[in-house]
Amino acid sequence: PLLGRIGLAAGLGGMPSLARAQGASSATMRVACIVPTGAIDPISHSDGGCTLLVQQVGEFLCVDGPDLVLRPALAESWKP
């Protein structure tokens, strides 16, 4: 009972599961992101803002994981 009331208070109970926002096909979508500190260059970027912009239009050959070990993205394999 208490958990159900908490769910209703949070808006989980009264919303239709299939409700989706509808927008015009020619509408403009604005996205907030960090402003790059320098030139937007996919080869030599060094800040988070540039990385976010580059990732929106392309994909890297490999990426580094949390342990700083390179993992394949587009590249299937490579030799050092």
PDB file of N, CA, C and O in Angstrom, chain B, residues numbered from 101:
ATOM      1  N   PRO B 101       0.805  -1.196   0.000  1.00  0.00           N
ATOM      2  CA  PRO B 101       0.000   0.000   0.000  1.00  0.00           C
ATOM      3  C   PRO B 101       0.853   1.267   0.000  1.00  0.00           C
ATOM      4  O   PRO B 101       0.615   2.174  -0.798  1.00  0.00           O
ATOM      5  N   LEU B 102       1.848   1.335   0.894  1.00  0.00           N
ATOM      6  CA  LEU B 102       2.678   2.536   0.960  1.00  0.00           C
ATOM      7  C   LEU B 102       3.490   2.709  -0.317  1.00  0.00           C
ATOM      8  O   LEU B 102       3.617   3.819  -0.835  1.00  0.00           O
ATOM      9  N   LEU B 103       4.036   1.609  -0.821  1.00  0.00           N
ATOM     10  CA  LEU B 103       4.829   1.675  -2.047  1.00  0.00           C
ATOM     11  C   LEU B 103       3.968   2.100  -3.231  1.00  0.00           C
ATOM     12  O   LEU B 103       4.423   2.846  -4.099  1.00  0.00           O
ATOM     13  N   GLY B 104       2.725   1.626  -3.266  1.00  0.00           N
ATOM     14  CA  GLY B 104       1.811   2.024  -4.331  1.00  0.00           C
ATOM     15  C   GLY B 104       1.507   3.508  -4.295  1.00  0.00           C
ATOM     16  O   GLY B 104       1.439   4.155  -5.340  1.00  0.00           O
ATOM     17  N   ARG B 105       1.322   4.056  -3.095  1.00  0.00           N
ATOM     18  CA  ARG B 105       1.066   5.493  -2.967  1.00  0.00           C
ATOM     19  C   ARG B 105       2.283   6.307  -3.365  1.00  0.00           C
ATOM     20  O   ARG B 105       2.155   7.375  -3.964  1.00  0.00           O
ATOM     21  N   ILE B 106       3.465   5.802  -3.031  1.00  0.00           N
ATOM     22  CA  ILE B 106       4.692   6.506  -3.432  1.00  0.00           C
ATOM     23  C   ILE B 106       4.812   6.508  -4.952  1.00  0.00           C
ATOM     24  O   ILE B 106       5.190   7.517  -5.548  1.00  0.00           O
ATOM     25  N   GLY B 107       4.489   5.374  -5.578  1.00  0.00           N
ATOM     26  CA  GLY B 107       4.530   5.299  -7.039  1.00  0.00           C
ATOM     27  C   GLY B 107       3.537   6.245  -7.688  1.00  0.00           C
ATOM     28  O   GLY B 107       3.853   6.894  -8.685  1.00  0.00           O
ATOM     29  N   LEU B 108       2.332   6.324  -7.125  1.00  0.00           N
ATOM     30  CA  LEU B 108       1.340   7.256  -7.656  1.00  0.00           C
ATOM     31  C   LEU B 108       1.786   8.702  -7.473  1.00  0.00           C
ATOM     32  O   LEU B 108       1.593   9.530  -8.363  1.00  0.00           O
ATOM     33  N   ALA B 109       2.374   9.003  -6.335  1.00  0.00           N
ATOM     34  CA  ALA B 109       2.840  10.363  -6.080  1.00  0.00           C
ATOM     35  C   ALA B 109       3.970  10.735  -7.029  1.00  0.00           C
ATOM     36  O   ALA B 109       4.111  11.900  -7.402  1.00  0.00           O
ATOM     37  N   ALA B 110       4.765   9.765  -7.416  1.00  0.00           N
ATOM     38  CA  ALA B 110       5.870  10.033  -8.336  1.00  0.00           C
ATOM     39  C   ALA B 110       5.401  10.089  -9.783  1.00  0.00           C
ATOM     40  O   ALA B 110       6.198  10.370 -10.678  1.00  0.00           O
ATOM     41  N   GLY B 111       4.122   9.824 -10.024  1.00  0.00           N
ATOM     42  CA  GLY B 111       3.602   9.896 -11.379  1.00  0.00           C
ATOM     43  C   GLY B 111       3.707   8.596 -12.133  1.00  0.00           C
ATOM     44  O   GLY B 111       3.559   8.586 -13.355  1.00  0.00           O
ATOM     45  N   LEU B 112       3.957   7.497 -11.448  1.00  0.00           N
ATOM     46  CA  LEU B 112       4.120   6.225 -12.133  1.00  0.00           C
ATOM     47  C   LEU B 112       2.804   5.498 -12.358  1.00  0.00           C
ATOM     48  O   LEU B 112       2.738   4.580 -13.175  1.00  0.00           O
ATOM     49  N   GLY B 113       1.780   5.887 -11.662  1.00  0.00           N
ATOM     50  CA  GLY B 113       0.549   5.124 -11.734  1.00  0.00           C
ATOM     51  C   GLY B 113      -0.478   5.640 -12.716  1.00  0.00           C
ATOM     52  O   GLY B 113      -1.227   4.839 -13.275  1.00  0.00           O
ATOM     53  N   GLY B 114      -0.552   6.923 -12.951  1.00  0.00           N
ATOM     54  CA  GLY B 114      -1.625   7.468 -13.758  1.00  0.00           C
ATOM     55  C   GLY B 114      -1.273   7.749 -15.204  1.00  0.00           C
ATOM     56  O   GLY B 114      -2.089   8.314 -15.933  1.00  0.00           O
ATOM     57  N   MET B 115      -0.086   7.372 -15.640  1.00  0.00           N
ATOM     58  CA  MET B 115       0.326   7.694 -17.005  1.00  0.00           C
ATOM     59  C   MET B 115       0.074   6.515 -17.935  1.00  0.00           C
ATOM     60  O   MET B 115       0.423   5.385 -17.592  1.00  0.00           O
ATOM     61  N   PRO B 116      -0.520   6.745 -19.095  1.00  0.00           N
ATOM     62  CA  PRO B 116      -0.683   5.654 -20.050  1.00  0.00           C
ATOM     63  C   PRO B 116       0.686   5.170 -20.535  1.00  0.00           C
ATOM     64  O   PRO B 116       1.587   5.969 -20.790  1.00  0.00           O
ATOM     65  N   SER B 117       0.823   3.873 -20.655  1.00  0.00           N
ATOM     66  CA  SER B 117       2.134   3.326 -21.019  1.00  0.00           C
ATOM     67  C   SER B 117       2.509   3.617 -22.468  1.00  0.00           C
ATOM     68  O   SER B 117       3.692   3.570 -22.805  1.00  0.00           O
ATOM     69  N   LEU B 118       1.562   3.909 -23.319  1.00  0.00           N
ATOM     70  CA  LEU B 118       1.870   4.142 -24.728  1.00  0.00           C
ATOM     71  C   LEU B 118       1.916   5.616 -25.101  1.00  0.00           C
ATOM     72  O   LEU B 118       2.045   5.940 -26.282  1.00  0.00           O
ATOM     73  N   ALA B 119       1.816   6.509 -24.142  1.00  0.00           N
ATOM     74  CA  ALA B 119       1.836   7.941 -24.441  1.00  0.00           C
ATOM     75  C   ALA B 119       3.221   8.348 -24.917  1.00  0.00           C
ATOM     76  O   ALA B 119       4.223   8.048 -24.268  1.00  0.00           O
ATOM     77  N   ARG B 120       3.271   9.028 -26.048  1.00  0.00           N
ATOM     78  CA  ARG B 120       4.541   9.501 -26.595  1.00  0.00           C
ATOM     79  C   ARG B 120       4.350  10.934 -27.089  1.00  0.00           C
ATOM     80  O   ARG B 120       3.283  11.305 -27.578  1.00  0.00           O
ATOM     81  N   ALA B 121       5.392  11.714 -26.951  1.00  0.00           N
ATOM     82  CA  ALA B 121       5.337  13.087 -27.441  1.00  0.00           C
ATOM     83  C   ALA B 121       5.330  13.068 -28.961  1.00  0.00           C
ATOM     84  O   ALA B 121       6.067  12.301 -29.581  1.00  0.00           O
ATOM     85  N   GLN B 122       4.517  13.894 -29.548  1.00  0.00           N
ATOM     86  CA  GLN B 122       4.445  13.990 -31.002  1.00  0.00           C
ATOM     87  C   GLN B 122       4.981  15.345 -31.428  1.00  0.00           C
ATOM     88  O   GLN B 122       4.672  16.362 -30.808  1.00  0.00           O
ATOM     89  N   GLY B 123       5.772  15.362 -32.469  1.00  0.00           N
ATOM     90  CA  GLY B 123       6.321  16.606 -32.979  1.00  0.00           C
ATOM     91  C   GLY B 123       6.205  16.647 -34.489  1.00  0.00           C
ATOM     92  O   GLY B 123       6.056  15.613 -35.141  1.00  0.00           O
ATOM     93  N   ALA B 124       6.275  17.834 -35.031  1.00  0.00           N
ATOM     94  CA  ALA B 124       6.223  17.985 -36.478  1.00  0.00           C
ATOM     95  C   ALA B 124       7.513  17.452 -37.089  1.00  0.00           C
ATOM     96  O   ALA B 124       8.579  17.547 -36.481  1.00  0.00           O
ATOM     97  N   SER B 125       7.418  16.893 -38.287  1.00  0.00           N
ATOM     98  CA  SER B 125       8.608  16.321 -38.923  1.00  0.00           C
ATOM     99  C   SER B 125       9.626  17.391 -39.302  1.00  0.00           C
ATOM    100  O   SER B 125      10.806  17.080 -39.465  1.00  0.00           O
ATOM    101  N   SER B 126       9.200  18.633 -39.445  1.00  0.00           N
ATOM    102  CA  SER B 126      10.134  19.706 -39.802  1.00  0.00           C
ATOM    103  C   SER B 126      10.499  20.569 -38.597  1.00  0.00           C
ATOM    104  O   SER B 126      11.031  21.667 -38.760  1.00  0.00           O
ATOM    105  N   ALA B 127      10.219  20.087 -37.403  1.00  0.00           N
ATOM    106  CA  ALA B 127      10.487  20.862 -36.195  1.00  0.00           C
ATOM    107  C   ALA B 127      11.984  20.923 -35.915  1.00  0.00           C
ATOM    108  O   ALA B 127      12.741  20.056 -36.351  1.00  0.00           O
ATOM    109  N   THR B 128      12.400  21.943 -35.193  1.00  0.00           N
ATOM    110  CA  THR B 128      13.798  22.102 -34.795  1.00  0.00           C
ATOM    111  C   THR B 128      13.983  21.506 -33.413  1.00  0.00           C
ATOM    112  O   THR B 128      13.196  21.765 -32.503  1.00  0.00           O
ATOM    113  N   MET B 129      15.017  20.715 -33.262  1.00  0.00           N
ATOM    114  CA  MET B 129      15.336  20.145 -31.958  1.00  0.00           C
ATOM    115  C   MET B 129      16.595  20.823 -31.443  1.00  0.00           C
ATOM    116  O   MET B 129      17.624  20.824 -32.120  1.00  0.00           O
ATOM    117  N   ARG B 130      16.521  21.393 -30.266  1.00  0.00           N
ATOM    118  CA  ARG B 130      17.674  22.058 -29.659  1.00  0.00           C
ATOM    119  C   ARG B 130      18.230  21.163 -28.559  1.00  0.00           C
ATOM    120  O   ARG B 130      17.491  20.621 -27.736  1.00  0.00           O
ATOM    121  N   VAL B 131      19.549  21.022 -28.569  1.00  0.00           N
ATOM    122  CA  VAL B 131      20.223  20.163 -27.601  1.00  0.00           C
ATOM    123  C   VAL B 131      21.281  20.980 -26.890  1.00  0.00           C
ATOM    124  O   VAL B 131      22.092  21.646 -27.533  1.00  0.00           O
ATOM    125  N   ALA B 132      21.281  20.933 -25.580  1.00  0.00           N
ATOM    126  CA  ALA B 132      22.302  21.635 -24.805  1.00  0.00           C
ATOM    127  C   ALA B 132      23.543  20.762 -24.711  1.00  0.00           C
ATOM    128  O   ALA B 132      23.449  19.559 -24.467  1.00  0.00           O
ATOM    129  N   CYS B 133      24.699  21.370 -24.906  1.00  0.00           N
ATOM    130  CA  CYS B 133      25.953  20.633 -24.748  1.00  0.00           C
ATOM    131  C   CYS B 133      27.059  21.606 -24.345  1.00  0.00           C
ATOM    132  O   CYS B 133      26.895  22.824 -24.412  1.00  0.00           O
ATOM    133  N   ILE B 134      28.159  21.050 -23.934  1.00  0.00           N
ATOM    134  CA  ILE B 134      29.310  21.842 -23.514  1.00  0.00           C
ATOM    135  C   ILE B 134      29.907  22.538 -24.737  1.00  0.00           C
ATOM    136  O   ILE B 134      30.021  21.925 -25.798  1.00  0.00           O
ATOM    137  N   VAL B 135      30.283  23.797 -24.606  1.00  0.00           N
ATOM    138  CA  VAL B 135      30.889  24.539 -25.710  1.00  0.00           C
ATOM    139  C   VAL B 135      32.353  24.126 -25.846  1.00  0.00           C
ATOM    140  O   VAL B 135      33.090  24.146 -24.860  1.00  0.00           O
ATOM    141  N   PRO B 136      32.790  23.748 -27.063  1.00  0.00           N
ATOM    142  CA  PRO B 136      34.200  23.394 -27.252  1.00  0.00           C
ATOM    143  C   PRO B 136      35.109  24.580 -26.948  1.00  0.00           C
ATOM    144  O   PRO B 136      34.759  25.723 -27.240  1.00  0.00           O
ATOM    145  N   THR B 137      36.267  24.313 -26.365  1.00  0.00           N
ATOM    146  CA  THR B 137      37.197  25.385 -26.015  1.00  0.00           C
ATOM    147  C   THR B 137      38.097  25.774 -27.175  1.00  0.00           C
ATOM    148  O   THR B 137      38.713  26.839 -27.148  1.00  0.00           O
ATOM    149  N   GLY B 138      38.180  24.935 -28.183  1.00  0.00           N
ATOM    150  CA  GLY B 138      39.057  25.231 -29.317  1.00  0.00           C
ATOM    151  C   GLY B 138      38.400  24.811 -30.616  1.00  0.00           C
ATOM    152  O   GLY B 138      37.179  24.685 -30.703  1.00  0.00           O
ATOM    153  N   ALA B 139      39.235  24.595 -31.627  1.00  0.00           N
ATOM    154  CA  ALA B 139      38.743  24.181 -32.935  1.00  0.00           C
ATOM    155  C   ALA B 139      38.110  22.791 -32.847  1.00  0.00           C
ATOM    156  O   ALA B 139      38.551  21.942 -32.072  1.00  0.00           O
ATOM    157  N   ILE B 140      37.081  22.579 -33.645  1.00  0.00           N
ATOM    158  CA  ILE B 140      36.425  21.277 -33.676  1.00  0.00           C
ATOM    159  C   ILE B 140      37.178  20.416 -34.683  1.00  0.00           C
ATOM    160  O   ILE B 140      36.914  20.467 -35.884  1.00  0.00           O
ATOM    161  N   ASP B 141      38.109  19.635 -34.180  1.00  0.00           N
ATOM    162  CA  ASP B 141      38.964  18.796 -35.012  1.00  0.00           C
ATOM    163  C   ASP B 141      38.899  17.366 -34.480  1.00  0.00           C
ATOM    164  O   ASP B 141      39.331  17.116 -33.355  1.00  0.00           O
ATOM    165  N   PRO B 142      38.368  16.421 -35.261  1.00  0.00           N
ATOM    166  CA  PRO B 142      38.224  15.058 -34.754  1.00  0.00           C
ATOM    167  C   PRO B 142      39.549  14.359 -34.466  1.00  0.00           C
ATOM    168  O   PRO B 142      39.567  13.355 -33.754  1.00  0.00           O
ATOM    169  N   ILE B 143      40.648  14.864 -34.998  1.00  0.00           N
ATOM    170  CA  ILE B 143      41.953  14.239 -34.778  1.00  0.00           C
ATOM    171  C   ILE B 143      42.617  14.752 -33.506  1.00  0.00           C
ATOM    172  O   ILE B 143      43.170  13.965 -32.737  1.00  0.00           O
ATOM    173  N   SER B 144      42.569  16.053 -33.278  1.00  0.00           N
ATOM    174  CA  SER B 144      43.353  16.622 -32.174  1.00  0.00           C
ATOM    175  C   SER B 144      42.508  17.286 -31.086  1.00  0.00           C
ATOM    176  O   SER B 144      43.012  18.159 -30.379  1.00  0.00           O
ATOM    177  N   HIS B 145      41.261  16.908 -30.932  1.00  0.00           N
ATOM    178  CA  HIS B 145      40.437  17.532 -29.888  1.00  0.00           C
ATOM    179  C   HIS B 145      40.884  17.056 -28.509  1.00  0.00           C
ATOM    180  O   HIS B 145      41.383  15.943 -28.343  1.00  0.00           O
ATOM    181  N   SER B 146      40.692  17.925 -27.534  1.00  0.00           N
ATOM    182  CA  SER B 146      41.159  17.587 -26.189  1.00  0.00           C
ATOM    183  C   SER B 146      40.170  17.981 -25.095  1.00  0.00           C
ATOM    184  O   SER B 146      40.520  17.958 -23.915  1.00  0.00           O
ATOM    185  N   ASP B 147      38.950  18.339 -25.464  1.00  0.00           N
ATOM    186  CA  ASP B 147      37.987  18.719 -24.427  1.00  0.00           C
ATOM    187  C   ASP B 147      36.655  18.020 -24.671  1.00  0.00           C
ATOM    188  O   ASP B 147      36.381  17.535 -25.769  1.00  0.00           O
ATOM    189  N   GLY B 148      35.838  17.979 -23.630  1.00  0.00           N
ATOM    190  CA  GLY B 148      34.568  17.276 -23.687  1.00  0.00           C
ATOM    191  C   GLY B 148      33.575  17.849 -24.674  1.00  0.00           C
ATOM    192  O   GLY B 148      32.802  17.101 -25.273  1.00  0.00           O
ATOM    193  N   GLY B 149      33.577  19.163 -24.857  1.00  0.00           N
ATOM    194  CA  GLY B 149      32.645  19.791 -25.793  1.00  0.00           C
ATOM    195  C   GLY B 149      32.884  19.346 -27.220  1.00  0.00           C
ATOM    196  O   GLY B 149      31.938  19.048 -27.950  1.00  0.00           O
ATOM    197  N   CYS B 150      34.131  19.301 -27.615  1.00  0.00           N
ATOM    198  CA  CYS B 150      34.464  18.860 -28.969  1.00  0.00           C
ATOM    199  C   CYS B 150      34.154  17.370 -29.139  1.00  0.00           C
ATOM    200  O   CYS B 150      33.659  16.948 -30.185  1.00  0.00           O
ATOM    201  N   THR B 151      34.445  16.588 -28.116  1.00  0.00           N
ATOM    202  CA  THR B 151      34.159  15.152 -28.182  1.00  0.00           C
ATOM    203  C   THR B 151      32.672  14.909 -28.391  1.00  0.00           C
ATOM    204  O   THR B 151      32.298  14.058 -29.198  1.00  0.00           O
ATOM    205  N   LEU B 152      31.813  15.642 -27.678  1.00  0.00           N
ATOM    206  CA  LEU B 152      30.370  15.480 -27.844  1.00  0.00           C
ATOM    207  C   LEU B 152      29.928  15.805 -29.262  1.00  0.00           C
ATOM    208  O   LEU B 152      29.116  15.081 -29.838  1.00  0.00           O
ATOM    209  N   LEU B 153      30.453  16.889 -29.833  1.00  0.00           N
ATOM    210  CA  LEU B 153      30.072  17.263 -31.192  1.00  0.00           C
ATOM    211  C   LEU B 153      30.565  16.250 -32.213  1.00  0.00           C
ATOM    212  O   LEU B 153      29.833  15.896 -33.138  1.00  0.00           O
ATOM    213  N   VAL B 154      31.792  15.783 -32.057  1.00  0.00           N
ATOM    214  CA  VAL B 154      32.352  14.812 -32.999  1.00  0.00           C
ATOM    215  C   VAL B 154      31.571  13.500 -32.935  1.00  0.00           C
ATOM    216  O   VAL B 154      31.342  12.876 -33.971  1.00  0.00           O
ATOM    217  N   GLN B 155      31.160  13.072 -31.750  1.00  0.00           N
ATOM    218  CA  GLN B 155      30.419  11.821 -31.611  1.00  0.00           C
ATOM    219  C   GLN B 155      29.023  11.894 -32.213  1.00  0.00           C
ATOM    220  O   GLN B 155      28.421  10.854 -32.482  1.00  0.00           O
ATOM    221  N   GLN B 156      28.493  13.088 -32.430  1.00  0.00           N
ATOM    222  CA  GLN B 156      27.170  13.213 -33.037  1.00  0.00           C
ATOM    223  C   GLN B 156      27.202  12.984 -34.537  1.00  0.00           C
ATOM    224  O   GLN B 156      26.180  12.631 -35.125  1.00  0.00           O
ATOM    225  N   VAL B 157      28.347  13.175 -35.166  1.00  0.00           N
ATOM    226  CA  VAL B 157      28.429  13.050 -36.623  1.00  0.00           C
ATOM    227  C   VAL B 157      29.336  11.919 -37.082  1.00  0.00           C
ATOM    228  O   VAL B 157      29.408  11.646 -38.280  1.00  0.00           O
ATOM    229  N   GLY B 158      30.019  11.265 -36.178  1.00  0.00           N
ATOM    230  CA  GLY B 158      30.928  10.195 -36.565  1.00  0.00           C
ATOM    231  C   GLY B 158      31.127   9.217 -35.437  1.00  0.00           C
ATOM    232  O   GLY B 158      30.569   9.361 -34.349  1.00  0.00           O
ATOM    233  N   GLU B 159      31.938   8.218 -35.722  1.00  0.00           N
ATOM    234  CA  GLU B 159      32.233   7.213 -34.712  1.00  0.00           C
ATOM    235  C   GLU B 159      33.727   6.939 -34.732  1.00  0.00           C
ATOM    236  O   GLU B 159      34.355   6.996 -35.789  1.00  0.00           O
ATOM    237  N   PHE B 160      34.291   6.645 -33.593  1.00  0.00           N
ATOM    238  CA  PHE B 160      35.721   6.413 -33.481  1.00  0.00           C
ATOM    239  C   PHE B 160      36.069   4.978 -33.866  1.00  0.00           C
ATOM    240  O   PHE B 160      35.228   4.084 -33.779  1.00  0.00           O
ATOM    241  N   LEU B 161      37.318   4.763 -34.292  1.00  0.00           N
ATOM    242  CA  LEU B 161      37.794   3.412 -34.586  1.00  0.00           C
ATOM    243  C   LEU B 161      37.889   2.580 -33.318  1.00  0.00           C
ATOM    244  O   LEU B 161      37.561   1.393 -33.322  1.00  0.00           O
ATOM    245  N   CYS B 162      38.337   3.203 -32.230  1.00  0.00           N
ATOM    246  CA  CYS B 162      38.409   2.520 -30.938  1.00  0.00           C
ATOM    247  C   CYS B 162      38.134   3.542 -29.841  1.00  0.00           C
ATOM    248  O   CYS B 162      38.273   4.747 -30.047  1.00  0.00           O
ATOM    249  N   VAL B 163      37.750   3.048 -28.697  1.00  0.00           N
ATOM    250  CA  VAL B 163      37.465   3.908 -27.547  1.00  0.00           C
ATOM    251  C   VAL B 163      38.179   3.339 -26.331  1.00  0.00           C
ATOM    252  O   VAL B 163      38.492   2.149 -26.282  1.00  0.00           O
ATOM    253  N   ASP B 164      38.433   4.195 -25.357  1.00  0.00           N
ATOM    254  CA  ASP B 164      39.059   3.698 -24.131  1.00  0.00           C
ATOM    255  C   ASP B 164      37.994   3.465 -23.070  1.00  0.00           C
ATOM    256  O   ASP B 164      37.061   4.254 -22.919  1.00  0.00           O
ATOM    257  N   GLY B 165      38.148   2.382 -22.348  1.00  0.00           N
ATOM    258  CA  GLY B 165      37.217   2.030 -21.292  1.00  0.00           C
ATOM    259  C   GLY B 165      37.604   2.695 -19.987  1.00  0.00           C
ATOM    260  O   GLY B 165      38.571   3.456 -19.948  1.00  0.00           O
ATOM    261  N   PRO B 166      36.866   2.424 -18.912  1.00  0.00           N
ATOM    262  CA  PRO B 166      37.173   3.020 -17.611  1.00  0.00           C
ATOM    263  C   PRO B 166      38.546   2.618 -17.084  1.00  0.00           C
ATOM    264  O   PRO B 166      39.127   3.315 -16.252  1.00  0.00           O
ATOM    265  N   ASP B 167      39.062   1.488 -17.574  1.00  0.00           N
ATOM    266  CA  ASP B 167      40.392   1.036 -17.158  1.00  0.00           C
ATOM    267  C   ASP B 167      41.491   1.541 -18.095  1.00  0.00           C
ATOM    268  O   ASP B 167      42.642   1.117 -17.992  1.00  0.00           O
ATOM    269  N   LEU B 168      41.130   2.458 -19.017  1.00  0.00           N
ATOM    270  CA  LEU B 168      42.031   3.063 -20.001  1.00  0.00           C
ATOM    271  C   LEU B 168      42.612   2.057 -20.989  1.00  0.00           C
ATOM    272  O   LEU B 168      43.663   2.310 -21.578  1.00  0.00           O
ATOM    273  N   VAL B 169      41.947   0.927 -21.177  1.00  0.00           N
ATOM    274  CA  VAL B 169      42.340  -0.053 -22.184  1.00  0.00           C
ATOM    275  C   VAL B 169      41.498   0.204 -23.427  1.00  0.00           C
ATOM    276  O   VAL B 169      40.281   0.365 -23.332  1.00  0.00           O
ATOM    277  N   LEU B 170      42.147   0.244 -24.605  1.00  0.00           N
ATOM    278  CA  LEU B 170      41.420   0.496 -25.843  1.00  0.00           C
ATOM    279  C   LEU B 170      40.523  -0.685 -26.189  1.00  0.00           C
ATOM    280  O   LEU B 170      40.905  -1.847 -26.052  1.00  0.00           O
ATOM    281  N   ARG B 171      39.311  -0.348 -26.644  1.00  0.00           N
ATOM    282  CA  ARG B 171      38.346  -1.345 -27.063  1.00  0.00           C
ATOM    283  C   ARG B 171      37.870  -0.977 -28.470  1.00  0.00           C
ATOM    284  O   ARG B 171      37.799   0.208 -28.795  1.00  0.00           O
ATOM    285  N   PRO B 172      37.544  -1.955 -29.303  1.00  0.00           N
ATOM    286  CA  PRO B 172      37.112  -1.650 -30.666  1.00  0.00           C
ATOM    287  C   PRO B 172      35.758  -0.947 -30.702  1.00  0.00           C
ATOM    288  O   PRO B 172      34.869  -1.245 -29.904  1.00  0.00           O
ATOM    289  N   ALA B 173      35.617  -0.026 -31.624  1.00  0.00           N
ATOM    290  CA  ALA B 173      34.325   0.597 -31.914  1.00  0.00           C
ATOM    291  C   ALA B 173      34.015   0.246 -33.370  1.00  0.00           C
ATOM    292  O   ALA B 173      33.334  -0.747 -33.626  1.00  0.00           O
ATOM    293  N   LEU B 174      34.500   1.040 -34.332  1.00  0.00           N
ATOM    294  CA  LEU B 174      34.369   0.669 -35.737  1.00  0.00           C
ATOM    295  C   LEU B 174      35.412  -0.364 -36.143  1.00  0.00           C
ATOM    296  O   LEU B 174      35.135  -1.240 -36.962  1.00  0.00           O
ATOM    297  N   ALA B 175      36.597  -0.265 -35.579  1.00  0.00           N
ATOM    298  CA  ALA B 175      37.668  -1.208 -35.911  1.00  0.00           C
ATOM    299  C   ALA B 175      37.325  -2.585 -35.347  1.00  0.00           C
ATOM    300  O   ALA B 175      36.918  -2.707 -34.192  1.00  0.00           O
ATOM    301  N   GLU B 176      37.491  -3.600 -36.157  1.00  0.00           N
ATOM    302  CA  GLU B 176      37.245  -4.958 -35.684  1.00  0.00           C
ATOM    303  C   GLU B 176      38.478  -5.555 -35.027  1.00  0.00           C
ATOM    304  O   GLU B 176      38.365  -6.373 -34.115  1.00  0.00           O
ATOM    305  N   SER B 177      39.650  -5.150 -35.485  1.00  0.00           N
ATOM    306  CA  SER B 177      40.896  -5.632 -34.893  1.00  0.00           C
ATOM    307  C   SER B 177      42.016  -4.689 -35.302  1.00  0.00           C
ATOM    308  O   SER B 177      41.858  -3.895 -36.229  1.00  0.00           O
ATOM    309  N   TRP B 178      43.153  -4.776 -34.608  1.00  0.00           N
ATOM    310  CA  TRP B 178      44.324  -3.986 -34.947  1.00  0.00           C
ATOM    311  C   TRP B 178      45.548  -4.613 -34.322  1.00  0.00           C
ATOM    312  O   TRP B 178      45.454  -5.389 -33.371  1.00  0.00           O
ATOM    313  N   LYS B 179      46.689  -4.269 -34.867  1.00  0.00           N
ATOM    314  CA  LYS B 179      47.964  -4.753 -34.334  1.00  0.00           C
ATOM    315  C   LYS B 179      48.790  -3.559 -33.903  1.00  0.00           C
ATOM    316  O   LYS B 179      48.824  -2.548 -34.605  1.00  0.00           O
ATOM    317  N   PRO B 180      49.467  -3.654 -32.746  1.00  0.00           N
ATOM    318  CA  PRO B 180      50.288  -2.525 -32.279  1.00  0.00           C
ATOM    319  C   PRO B 180      51.514  -2.310 -33.155  1.00  0.00           C
ATOM    320  O   PRO B 180      52.306  -1.403 -32.898  1.00  0.00           O
TER     321      PRO B 180
END
